[in-house]
Amino acid sequence: MVKAINSFHRKKEPEPEPAPADPEDVQLLREIRDLLKKEK
């Protein structure tokens, strides 16, 4: 019984979400991707 209650309390804790990528980072990665596509 105690184990069931403890597991329930552990599940309540929210999992940390990954931080969204900055627009500048995304833009830079897109530019790199486009340049690599042009080379092929």
VENSUL-V121302 format. One line per field, one symbol per residue. ss: DSSP state (H for helix, E for strand, L for the rest). psi: psi as a letter, one per 30 degrees, with the letter a starting at -180 (. if undefined). burial: b if it has 16 or more other ideal C-beta (glycine too) atoms within 10 Angstrom, else e. Layout:
ss->???
psi->???
burial->???
This chain:
ss->LHHHHHHHHHHHLLLLLLLLLLHHHHHHHHHHHHHHHHHL
psi->eeeeeeeeeeffkkkkkkkkkkeeeeeeeeeeeeeeeef.
burial->eeeeeeeeeeeeeeeeeeeeeeeeeeeeeeeeeeeeeeee
